[in-house]
Amino acid sequence: MSGRDPGRLRERVTIETPVRTADGAGGASVGWSALATVRAEVISFKGTTLAATEREEAREPYRVVIRYRDDVTAEMRLRWRGRVLDISGRHDPDGHGRWLAIECEARP
């Protein structure tokens, strides 16, 4: 991945961070705030179906590659083409701080 062509970053994704707001009853509600909109390569993998209690839930896995950032965490999410992608992991594929590969699943 060290030779990745920046021209492959054809998509725009928005990195969103959770914002917790006290609900006045000792709990909190979670909203989302845009951290940044960045260029990305979005790679779709074949969707899988997982059994979830009494119903089946379709999961659509993606890998999103962006220029390296050290502020992306698994508690954040991505928004791409109106879809919400939950982050399940992230890594620096070549170890040189040039690219960040983010493993995600689209919400059903």
Backbone as XML, in Angstrom:
<?xml version="1.0"?>
<chain id="A" units="angstrom">
  <residue number="1" name="MET">
    <atom name="N" x="0.823" y="-1.188" z="0.000"/>
    <atom name="CA" x="0.000" y="0.000" z="0.000"/>
    <atom name="C" x="0.867" y="1.252" z="0.000"/>
  </residue>
  <residue number="2" name="SER">
    <atom name="N" x="2.167" y="1.096" z="0.170"/>
    <atom name="CA" x="3.038" y="2.266" z="0.217"/>
    <atom name="C" x="3.022" y="3.033" z="-1.089"/>
  </residue>
  <residue number="3" name="GLY">
    <atom name="N" x="2.744" y="2.380" z="-2.217"/>
    <atom name="CA" x="2.723" y="3.048" z="-3.489"/>
    <atom name="C" x="1.334" y="3.504" z="-3.901"/>
  </residue>
  <residue number="4" name="ARG">
    <atom name="N" x="0.421" y="3.639" z="-2.964"/>
    <atom name="CA" x="-0.968" y="4.012" z="-3.251"/>
    <atom name="C" x="-1.003" y="5.335" z="-4.014"/>
  </residue>
  <residue number="5" name="ASP">
    <atom name="N" x="-1.815" y="5.365" z="-5.053"/>
    <atom name="CA" x="-1.981" y="6.537" z="-5.891"/>
    <atom name="C" x="-2.998" y="7.479" z="-5.255"/>
  </residue>
  <residue number="6" name="PRO">
    <atom name="N" x="-2.609" y="8.714" z="-4.923"/>
    <atom name="CA" x="-3.565" y="9.657" z="-4.335"/>
    <atom name="C" x="-4.773" y="9.914" z="-5.241"/>
  </residue>
  <residue number="7" name="GLY">
    <atom name="N" x="-4.639" y="9.647" z="-6.543"/>
    <atom name="CA" x="-5.750" y="9.803" z="-7.467"/>
    <atom name="C" x="-6.883" y="8.824" z="-7.217"/>
  </residue>
  <residue number="8" name="ARG">
    <atom name="N" x="-6.624" y="7.796" z="-6.427"/>
    <atom name="CA" x="-7.675" y="6.820" z="-6.092"/>
    <atom name="C" x="-8.605" y="7.346" z="-5.004"/>
  </residue>
  <residue number="9" name="LEU">
    <atom name="N" x="-8.271" y="8.471" z="-4.393"/>
    <atom name="CA" x="-9.105" y="9.052" z="-3.337"/>
    <atom name="C" x="-10.209" y="9.877" z="-4.002"/>
  </residue>
  <residue number="10" name="ARG">
    <atom name="N" x="-11.156" y="9.192" z="-4.627"/>
    <atom name="CA" x="-12.190" y="9.842" z="-5.434"/>
    <atom name="C" x="-13.462" y="10.179" z="-4.666"/>
  </residue>
  <residue number="11" name="GLU">
    <atom name="N" x="-13.614" y="9.609" z="-3.503"/>
    <atom name="CA" x="-14.838" y="9.814" z="-2.721"/>
    <atom name="C" x="-14.591" y="10.828" z="-1.607"/>
  </residue>
  <residue number="12" name="ARG">
    <atom name="N" x="-15.668" y="11.360" z="-1.090"/>
    <atom name="CA" x="-15.590" y="12.229" z="0.094"/>
    <atom name="C" x="-16.336" y="11.536" z="1.220"/>
  </residue>
  <residue number="13" name="VAL">
    <atom name="N" x="-15.685" y="11.444" z="2.371"/>
    <atom name="CA" x="-16.337" y="10.895" z="3.556"/>
    <atom name="C" x="-16.213" y="11.921" z="4.680"/>
  </residue>
  <residue number="14" name="THR">
    <atom name="N" x="-17.203" y="11.922" z="5.532"/>
    <atom name="CA" x="-17.186" y="12.806" z="6.691"/>
    <atom name="C" x="-16.919" y="11.965" z="7.930"/>
  </residue>
  <residue number="15" name="ILE">
    <atom name="N" x="-15.922" y="12.355" z="8.680"/>
    <atom name="CA" x="-15.611" y="11.704" z="9.954"/>
    <atom name="C" x="-16.467" y="12.393" z="11.007"/>
  </residue>
  <residue number="16" name="GLU">
    <atom name="N" x="-17.256" y="11.601" z="11.735"/>
    <atom name="CA" x="-18.132" y="12.157" z="12.767"/>
    <atom name="C" x="-17.714" y="11.643" z="14.137"/>
  </residue>
  <residue number="17" name="THR">
    <atom name="N" x="-17.796" y="12.533" z="15.102"/>
    <atom name="CA" x="-17.428" y="12.192" z="16.475"/>
    <atom name="C" x="-18.663" y="12.281" z="17.367"/>
  </residue>
  <residue number="18" name="PRO">
    <atom name="N" x="-18.793" y="11.392" z="18.352"/>
    <atom name="CA" x="-19.969" y="11.442" z="19.225"/>
    <atom name="C" x="-19.931" y="12.654" z="20.157"/>
  </residue>
  <residue number="19" name="VAL">
    <atom name="N" x="-21.114" y="13.213" z="20.373"/>
    <atom name="CA" x="-21.268" y="14.325" z="21.304"/>
    <atom name="C" x="-22.320" y="13.902" z="22.309"/>
  </residue>
  <residue number="20" name="ARG">
    <atom name="N" x="-21.912" y="13.775" z="23.571"/>
    <atom name="CA" x="-22.841" y="13.350" z="24.615"/>
    <atom name="C" x="-23.426" y="14.572" z="25.320"/>
  </residue>
  <residue number="21" name="THR">
    <atom name="N" x="-24.755" y="14.538" z="25.495"/>
    <atom name="CA" x="-25.455" y="15.633" z="26.151"/>
    <atom name="C" x="-26.244" y="15.061" z="27.319"/>
  </residue>
  <residue number="22" name="ALA">
    <atom name="N" x="-26.058" y="15.635" z="28.503"/>
    <atom name="CA" x="-26.796" y="15.179" z="29.688"/>
    <atom name="C" x="-28.290" y="15.342" z="29.458"/>
  </residue>
  <residue number="23" name="ASP">
    <atom name="N" x="-29.068" y="14.317" z="29.867"/>
    <atom name="CA" x="-30.515" y="14.379" z="29.661"/>
    <atom name="C" x="-31.266" y="14.887" z="30.886"/>
  </residue>
  <residue number="24" name="GLY">
    <atom name="N" x="-30.552" y="15.238" z="31.954"/>
    <atom name="CA" x="-31.186" y="15.768" z="33.156"/>
    <atom name="C" x="-31.692" y="14.691" z="34.099"/>
  </residue>
  <residue number="25" name="ALA">
    <atom name="N" x="-31.652" y="13.442" z="33.699"/>
    <atom name="CA" x="-32.127" y="12.348" z="34.540"/>
    <atom name="C" x="-30.987" y="11.395" z="34.894"/>
  </residue>
  <residue number="26" name="GLY">
    <atom name="N" x="-29.760" y="11.896" z="34.793"/>
    <atom name="CA" x="-28.604" y="11.072" z="35.131"/>
    <atom name="C" x="-28.014" y="10.319" z="33.953"/>
  </residue>
  <residue number="27" name="GLY">
    <atom name="N" x="-28.650" y="10.399" z="32.812"/>
    <atom name="CA" x="-28.151" y="9.729" z="31.612"/>
    <atom name="C" x="-27.658" y="10.742" z="30.597"/>
  </residue>
  <residue number="28" name="ALA">
    <atom name="N" x="-27.475" y="10.286" z="29.409"/>
    <atom name="CA" x="-27.022" y="11.175" z="28.349"/>
    <atom name="C" x="-27.541" y="10.682" z="27.005"/>
  </residue>
  <residue number="29" name="SER">
    <atom name="N" x="-27.741" y="11.612" z="26.105"/>
    <atom name="CA" x="-28.080" y="11.247" z="24.736"/>
    <atom name="C" x="-26.846" y="11.504" z="23.877"/>
  </residue>
  <residue number="30" name="VAL">
    <atom name="N" x="-26.755" y="10.759" z="22.793"/>
    <atom name="CA" x="-25.591" y="10.884" z="21.928"/>
    <atom name="C" x="-26.022" y="11.452" z="20.587"/>
  </residue>
  <residue number="31" name="GLY">
    <atom name="N" x="-25.347" y="12.523" z="20.198"/>
    <atom name="CA" x="-25.526" y="13.106" z="18.875"/>
    <atom name="C" x="-24.189" y="13.003" z="18.161"/>
  </residue>
  <residue number="32" name="TRP">
    <atom name="N" x="-24.129" y="13.481" z="16.943"/>
    <atom name="CA" x="-22.907" y="13.374" z="16.157"/>
    <atom name="C" x="-22.523" y="14.726" z="15.587"/>
  </residue>
  <residue number="33" name="SER">
    <atom name="N" x="-21.232" y="14.984" z="15.574"/>
    <atom name="CA" x="-20.699" y="16.238" z="15.058"/>
    <atom name="C" x="-19.614" y="15.929" z="14.033"/>
  </residue>
  <residue number="34" name="ALA">
    <atom name="N" x="-19.620" y="16.671" z="12.925"/>
    <atom name="CA" x="-18.610" y="16.465" z="11.886"/>
    <atom name="C" x="-17.251" y="16.950" z="12.374"/>
  </residue>
  <residue number="35" name="LEU">
    <atom name="N" x="-16.260" y="16.076" z="12.299"/>
    <atom name="CA" x="-14.887" y="16.421" z="12.647"/>
    <atom name="C" x="-14.160" y="16.946" z="11.417"/>
  </residue>
  <residue number="36" name="ALA">
    <atom name="N" x="-14.331" y="16.235" z="10.285"/>
    <atom name="CA" x="-13.667" y="16.633" z="9.043"/>
    <atom name="C" x="-14.291" y="15.893" z="7.874"/>
  </residue>
  <residue number="37" name="THR">
    <atom name="N" x="-14.232" y="16.503" z="6.705"/>
    <atom name="CA" x="-14.589" y="15.822" z="5.465"/>
    <atom name="C" x="-13.301" y="15.645" z="4.688"/>
  </residue>
  <residue number="38" name="VAL">
    <atom name="N" x="-13.022" y="14.398" z="4.293"/>
    <atom name="CA" x="-11.740" y="14.066" z="3.673"/>
    <atom name="C" x="-11.955" y="13.270" z="2.396"/>
  </residue>
  <residue number="39" name="ARG">
    <atom name="N" x="-10.953" y="13.264" z="1.540"/>
    <atom name="CA" x="-10.950" y="12.442" z="0.333"/>
    <atom name="C" x="-10.630" y="11.008" z="0.741"/>
  </residue>
  <residue number="40" name="ALA">
    <atom name="N" x="-11.244" y="10.045" z="0.050"/>
    <atom name="CA" x="-11.071" y="8.650" z="0.448"/>
    <atom name="C" x="-11.242" y="7.710" z="-0.737"/>
  </residue>
  <residue number="41" name="GLU">
    <atom name="N" x="-10.676" y="6.531" z="-0.562"/>
    <atom name="CA" x="-10.977" y="5.405" z="-1.433"/>
    <atom name="C" x="-11.881" y="4.493" z="-0.608"/>
  </residue>
  <residue number="42" name="VAL">
    <atom name="N" x="-13.063" y="4.177" z="-1.137"/>
    <atom name="CA" x="-14.018" y="3.336" z="-0.421"/>
    <atom name="C" x="-14.102" y="2.000" z="-1.148"/>
  </residue>
  <residue number="43" name="ILE">
    <atom name="N" x="-13.779" y="0.927" z="-0.428"/>
    <atom name="CA" x="-13.752" y="-0.405" z="-0.994"/>
    <atom name="C" x="-14.859" y="-1.223" z="-0.330"/>
  </residue>
  <residue number="44" name="SER">
    <atom name="N" x="-15.784" y="-1.720" z="-1.138"/>
    <atom name="CA" x="-16.889" y="-2.522" z="-0.626"/>
    <atom name="C" x="-16.532" y="-3.997" z="-0.714"/>
  </residue>
  <residue number="45" name="PHE">
    <atom name="N" x="-16.883" y="-4.744" z="0.314"/>
    <atom name="CA" x="-16.709" y="-6.186" z="0.316"/>
    <atom name="C" x="-18.094" y="-6.809" z="0.252"/>
  </residue>
  <residue number="46" name="LYS">
    <atom name="N" x="-18.156" y="-8.051" z="-0.114"/>
    <atom name="CA" x="-19.443" y="-8.735" z="-0.188"/>
    <atom name="C" x="-20.126" y="-8.704" z="1.171"/>
  </residue>
  <residue number="47" name="GLY">
    <atom name="N" x="-21.397" y="-8.337" z="1.182"/>
    <atom name="CA" x="-22.156" y="-8.300" z="2.428"/>
    <atom name="C" x="-22.359" y="-9.685" z="3.001"/>
  </residue>
  <residue number="48" name="THR">
    <atom name="N" x="-22.494" y="-9.756" z="4.303"/>
    <atom name="CA" x="-22.746" y="-11.019" z="4.974"/>
    <atom name="C" x="-24.031" y="-10.894" z="5.774"/>
  </residue>
  <residue number="49" name="THR">
    <atom name="N" x="-24.618" y="-12.009" z="6.083"/>
    <atom name="CA" x="-25.820" y="-12.016" z="6.909"/>
    <atom name="C" x="-25.488" y="-12.717" z="8.210"/>
  </residue>
  <residue number="50" name="LEU">
    <atom name="N" x="-25.750" y="-12.043" z="9.309"/>
    <atom name="CA" x="-25.473" y="-12.592" z="10.633"/>
    <atom name="C" x="-26.786" y="-12.824" z="11.363"/>
  </residue>
  <residue number="51" name="ALA">
    <atom name="N" x="-26.889" y="-13.931" z="12.074"/>
    <atom name="CA" x="-28.083" y="-14.175" z="12.881"/>
    <atom name="C" x="-28.014" y="-13.279" z="14.107"/>
  </residue>
  <residue number="52" name="ALA">
    <atom name="N" x="-29.062" y="-12.530" z="14.334"/>
    <atom name="CA" x="-29.124" y="-11.630" z="15.489"/>
    <atom name="C" x="-30.433" y="-11.905" z="16.216"/>
  </residue>
  <residue number="53" name="THR">
    <atom name="N" x="-30.331" y="-12.561" z="17.332"/>
    <atom name="CA" x="-31.480" y="-12.996" z="18.138"/>
    <atom name="C" x="-32.515" y="-13.676" z="17.253"/>
  </residue>
  <residue number="54" name="GLU">
    <atom name="N" x="-33.654" y="-13.023" z="16.989"/>
    <atom name="CA" x="-34.720" y="-13.674" z="16.241"/>
    <atom name="C" x="-34.832" y="-13.196" z="14.802"/>
  </residue>
  <residue number="55" name="ARG">
    <atom name="N" x="-33.929" y="-12.345" z="14.374"/>
    <atom name="CA" x="-34.002" y="-11.874" z="12.997"/>
    <atom name="C" x="-32.608" y="-11.889" z="12.390"/>
  </residue>
  <residue number="56" name="GLU">
    <atom name="N" x="-32.553" y="-11.843" z="11.088"/>
    <atom name="CA" x="-31.264" y="-11.781" z="10.427"/>
    <atom name="C" x="-30.962" y="-10.325" z="10.098"/>
  </residue>
  <residue number="57" name="GLU">
    <atom name="N" x="-29.711" y="-9.966" z="10.236"/>
    <atom name="CA" x="-29.313" y="-8.588" z="10.038"/>
    <atom name="C" x="-28.196" y="-8.555" z="9.001"/>
  </residue>
  <residue number="58" name="ALA">
    <atom name="N" x="-28.407" y="-7.823" z="7.926"/>
    <atom name="CA" x="-27.396" y="-7.722" z="6.873"/>
    <atom name="C" x="-26.312" y="-6.737" z="7.303"/>
  </residue>
  <residue number="59" name="ARG">
    <atom name="N" x="-25.076" y="-7.130" z="7.128"/>
    <atom name="CA" x="-23.924" y="-6.277" z="7.406"/>
    <atom name="C" x="-23.168" y="-6.090" z="6.114"/>
  </residue>
  <residue number="60" name="GLU">
    <atom name="N" x="-22.793" y="-4.886" z="5.823"/>
    <atom name="CA" x="-22.055" y="-4.608" z="4.608"/>
    <atom name="C" x="-20.689" y="-4.051" z="4.989"/>
  </residue>
  <residue number="61" name="PRO">
    <atom name="N" x="-19.635" y="-4.853" z="4.852"/>
    <atom name="CA" x="-18.305" y="-4.403" z="5.260"/>
    <atom name="C" x="-17.630" y="-3.531" z="4.193"/>
  </residue>
  <residue number="62" name="TYR">
    <atom name="N" x="-16.873" y="-2.552" z="4.676"/>
    <atom name="CA" x="-16.122" y="-1.633" z="3.821"/>
    <atom name="C" x="-14.733" y="-1.427" z="4.400"/>
  </residue>
  <residue number="63" name="ARG">
    <atom name="N" x="-13.813" y="-1.070" z="3.522"/>
    <atom name="CA" x="-12.517" y="-0.531" z="3.942"/>
    <atom name="C" x="-12.441" y="0.850" z="3.319"/>
  </residue>
  <residue number="64" name="VAL">
    <atom name="N" x="-12.160" y="1.844" z="4.145"/>
    <atom name="CA" x="-12.038" y="3.222" z="3.691"/>
    <atom name="C" x="-10.589" y="3.640" z="3.922"/>
  </residue>
  <residue number="65" name="VAL">
    <atom name="N" x="-9.922" y="4.079" z="2.859"/>
    <atom name="CA" x="-8.524" y="4.498" z="2.962"/>
    <atom name="C" x="-8.461" y="6.009" z="2.788"/>
  </residue>
  <residue number="66" name="ILE">
    <atom name="N" x="-7.840" y="6.674" z="3.758"/>
    <atom name="CA" x="-7.670" y="8.124" z="3.717"/>
    <atom name="C" x="-6.202" y="8.447" z="3.988"/>
  </residue>
  <residue number="67" name="ARG">
    <atom name="N" x="-5.827" y="9.692" z="3.792"/>
    <atom name="CA" x="-4.493" y="10.115" z="4.214"/>
    <atom name="C" x="-4.433" y="9.981" z="5.733"/>
  </residue>
  <residue number="68" name="TYR">
    <atom name="N" x="-3.261" y="9.670" z="6.247"/>
    <atom name="CA" x="-3.121" y="9.344" z="7.660"/>
    <atom name="C" x="-3.572" y="10.481" z="8.570"/>
  </residue>
  <residue number="69" name="ARG">
    <atom name="N" x="-4.318" y="10.125" z="9.588"/>
    <atom name="CA" x="-4.725" y="11.021" z="10.686"/>
    <atom name="C" x="-4.597" y="10.206" z="11.960"/>
  </residue>
  <residue number="70" name="ASP">
    <atom name="N" x="-4.140" y="10.836" z="13.034"/>
    <atom name="CA" x="-4.023" y="10.093" z="14.288"/>
    <atom name="C" x="-5.198" y="10.332" z="15.227"/>
  </residue>
  <residue number="71" name="ASP">
    <atom name="N" x="-6.211" y="11.089" z="14.759"/>
    <atom name="CA" x="-7.337" y="11.418" z="15.635"/>
    <atom name="C" x="-8.590" y="10.597" z="15.348"/>
  </residue>
  <residue number="72" name="VAL">
    <atom name="N" x="-8.517" y="9.579" z="14.512"/>
    <atom name="CA" x="-9.677" y="8.737" z="14.211"/>
    <atom name="C" x="-9.681" y="7.554" z="15.176"/>
  </residue>
  <residue number="73" name="THR">
    <atom name="N" x="-10.821" y="7.360" z="15.873"/>
    <atom name="CA" x="-10.934" y="6.264" z="16.837"/>
    <atom name="C" x="-12.137" y="5.383" z="16.495"/>
  </residue>
  <residue number="74" name="ALA">
    <atom name="N" x="-12.201" y="4.223" z="17.107"/>
    <atom name="CA" x="-13.294" y="3.280" z="16.860"/>
    <atom name="C" x="-14.634" y="3.771" z="17.396"/>
  </residue>
  <residue number="75" name="GLU">
    <atom name="N" x="-14.640" y="4.774" z="18.264"/>
    <atom name="CA" x="-15.939" y="5.263" z="18.743"/>
    <atom name="C" x="-16.551" y="6.277" z="17.783"/>
  </residue>
  <residue number="76" name="MET">
    <atom name="N" x="-15.810" y="6.656" z="16.757"/>
    <atom name="CA" x="-16.318" y="7.570" z="15.735"/>
    <atom name="C" x="-17.039" y="6.774" z="14.651"/>
  </residue>
  <residue number="77" name="ARG">
    <atom name="N" x="-17.567" y="7.482" z="13.673"/>
    <atom name="CA" x="-18.196" y="6.842" z="12.529"/>
    <atom name="C" x="-17.912" y="7.682" z="11.292"/>
  </residue>
  <residue number="78" name="LEU">
    <atom name="N" x="-18.201" y="7.093" z="10.139"/>
    <atom name="CA" x="-18.039" y="7.800" z="8.881"/>
    <atom name="C" x="-19.402" y="7.951" z="8.232"/>
  </residue>
  <residue number="79" name="ARG">
    <atom name="N" x="-19.565" y="9.004" z="7.456"/>
    <atom name="CA" x="-20.777" y="9.181" z="6.660"/>
    <atom name="C" x="-20.321" y="9.289" z="5.206"/>
  </residue>
  <residue number="80" name="TRP">
    <atom name="N" x="-20.902" y="8.421" z="4.360"/>
    <atom name="CA" x="-20.520" y="8.357" z="2.960"/>
    <atom name="C" x="-21.762" y="8.141" z="2.115"/>
  </residue>
  <residue number="81" name="ARG">
    <atom name="N" x="-21.995" y="9.036" z="1.175"/>
    <atom name="CA" x="-23.151" y="8.937" z="0.276"/>
    <atom name="C" x="-24.456" y="8.700" z="1.022"/>
  </residue>
  <residue number="82" name="GLY">
    <atom name="N" x="-24.616" y="9.377" z="2.148"/>
    <atom name="CA" x="-25.836" y="9.256" z="2.941"/>
    <atom name="C" x="-25.895" y="8.029" z="3.836"/>
  </residue>
  <residue number="83" name="ARG">
    <atom name="N" x="-24.881" y="7.197" z="3.797"/>
    <atom name="CA" x="-24.841" y="5.986" z="4.630"/>
    <atom name="C" x="-23.966" y="6.228" z="5.846"/>
  </residue>
  <residue number="84" name="VAL">
    <atom name="N" x="-24.313" y="5.565" z="6.937"/>
    <atom name="CA" x="-23.509" y="5.613" z="8.154"/>
    <atom name="C" x="-22.660" y="4.349" z="8.207"/>
  </residue>
  <residue number="85" name="LEU">
    <atom name="N" x="-21.345" y="4.540" z="8.368"/>
    <atom name="CA" x="-20.404" y="3.429" z="8.466"/>
    <atom name="C" x="-19.805" y="3.420" z="9.868"/>
  </residue>
  <residue number="86" name="ASP">
    <atom name="N" x="-20.101" y="2.386" z="10.636"/>
    <atom name="CA" x="-19.542" y="2.240" z="11.981"/>
    <atom name="C" x="-18.114" y="1.728" z="11.871"/>
  </residue>
  <residue number="87" name="ILE">
    <atom name="N" x="-17.196" y="2.351" z="12.573"/>
    <atom name="CA" x="-15.793" y="1.969" z="12.526"/>
    <atom name="C" x="-15.553" y="0.786" z="13.458"/>
  </residue>
  <residue number="88" name="SER">
    <atom name="N" x="-14.940" y="-0.279" z="12.914"/>
    <atom name="CA" x="-14.619" y="-1.436" z="13.743"/>
    <atom name="C" x="-13.119" y="-1.566" z="13.991"/>
  </residue>
  <residue number="89" name="GLY">
    <atom name="N" x="-12.319" y="-0.878" z="13.207"/>
    <atom name="CA" x="-10.873" y="-0.928" z="13.403"/>
    <atom name="C" x="-10.174" y="0.022" z="12.460"/>
  </residue>
  <residue number="90" name="ARG">
    <atom name="N" x="-8.904" y="0.268" z="12.736"/>
    <atom name="CA" x="-8.109" y="1.152" z="11.888"/>
    <atom name="C" x="-6.656" y="0.746" z="11.997"/>
  </residue>
  <residue number="91" name="HIS">
    <atom name="N" x="-5.890" y="0.963" z="10.930"/>
    <atom name="CA" x="-4.465" y="0.667" z="10.993"/>
    <atom name="C" x="-3.705" y="1.441" z="9.910"/>
  </residue>
  <residue number="92" name="ASP">
    <atom name="N" x="-2.418" y="1.585" z="10.135"/>
    <atom name="CA" x="-1.493" y="2.212" z="9.196"/>
    <atom name="C" x="-0.906" y="1.074" z="8.371"/>
  </residue>
  <residue number="93" name="PRO">
    <atom name="N" x="-1.384" y="0.854" z="7.133"/>
    <atom name="CA" x="-1.019" y="-0.351" z="6.397"/>
    <atom name="C" x="0.456" y="-0.498" z="6.057"/>
  </residue>
  <residue number="94" name="ASP">
    <atom name="N" x="1.174" y="0.592" z="5.870"/>
    <atom name="CA" x="2.594" y="0.450" z="5.524"/>
    <atom name="C" x="3.526" y="0.887" z="6.647"/>
  </residue>
  <residue number="95" name="GLY">
    <atom name="N" x="2.957" y="1.353" z="7.761"/>
    <atom name="CA" x="3.765" y="1.738" z="8.917"/>
    <atom name="C" x="4.539" y="3.031" z="8.752"/>
  </residue>
  <residue number="96" name="HIS">
    <atom name="N" x="4.210" y="3.811" z="7.718"/>
    <atom name="CA" x="4.947" y="5.045" z="7.456"/>
    <atom name="C" x="4.130" y="6.311" z="7.698"/>
  </residue>
  <residue number="97" name="GLY">
    <atom name="N" x="2.928" y="6.178" z="8.221"/>
    <atom name="CA" x="2.116" y="7.355" z="8.514"/>
    <atom name="C" x="1.645" y="8.102" z="7.278"/>
  </residue>
  <residue number="98" name="ARG">
    <atom name="N" x="1.471" y="7.383" z="6.168"/>
    <atom name="CA" x="0.982" y="8.021" z="4.944"/>
    <atom name="C" x="-0.507" y="7.774" z="4.734"/>
  </residue>
  <residue number="99" name="TRP">
    <atom name="N" x="-0.947" y="6.562" z="5.052"/>
    <atom name="CA" x="-2.329" y="6.155" z="4.809"/>
    <atom name="C" x="-2.942" y="5.584" z="6.075"/>
  </residue>
  <residue number="100" name="LEU">
    <atom name="N" x="-4.259" y="5.705" z="6.170"/>
    <atom name="CA" x="-4.993" y="5.103" z="7.273"/>
    <atom name="C" x="-6.097" y="4.256" z="6.652"/>
  </residue>
  <residue number="101" name="ALA">
    <atom name="N" x="-6.087" y="2.957" z="6.918"/>
    <atom name="CA" x="-7.136" y="2.049" z="6.457"/>
    <atom name="C" x="-8.121" y="1.869" z="7.604"/>
  </residue>
  <residue number="102" name="ILE">
    <atom name="N" x="-9.380" y="2.167" z="7.339"/>
    <atom name="CA" x="-10.424" y="2.105" z="8.358"/>
    <atom name="C" x="-11.401" y="1.003" z="7.973"/>
  </residue>
  <residue number="103" name="GLU">
    <atom name="N" x="-11.544" y="0.014" z="8.852"/>
    <atom name="CA" x="-12.497" y="-1.078" z="8.623"/>
    <atom name="C" x="-13.854" y="-0.624" z="9.176"/>
  </residue>
  <residue number="104" name="CYS">
    <atom name="N" x="-14.899" y="-0.794" z="8.382"/>
    <atom name="CA" x="-16.225" y="-0.298" z="8.761"/>
    <atom name="C" x="-17.303" y="-1.306" z="8.377"/>
  </residue>
  <residue number="105" name="GLU">
    <atom name="N" x="-18.482" y="-1.091" z="8.945"/>
    <atom name="CA" x="-19.683" y="-1.810" z="8.545"/>
    <atom name="C" x="-20.796" y="-0.801" z="8.372"/>
  </residue>
  <residue number="106" name="ALA">
    <atom name="N" x="-21.514" y="-0.907" z="7.249"/>
    <atom name="CA" x="-22.661" y="-0.030" z="7.014"/>
    <atom name="C" x="-23.819" y="-0.474" z="7.889"/>
  </residue>
  <residue number="107" name="ARG">
    <atom name="N" x="-24.523" y="0.483" z="8.428"/>
    <atom name="CA" x="-25.700" y="0.155" z="9.231"/>
    <atom name="C" x="-26.805" y="-0.338" z="8.299"/>
  </residue>
  <residue number="108" name="PRO">
    <atom name="N" x="-27.528" y="-1.370" z="8.743"/>
    <atom name="CA" x="-28.638" y="-1.890" z="7.901"/>
    <atom name="C" x="-29.783" y="-0.896" z="7.818"/>
  </residue>
</chain>
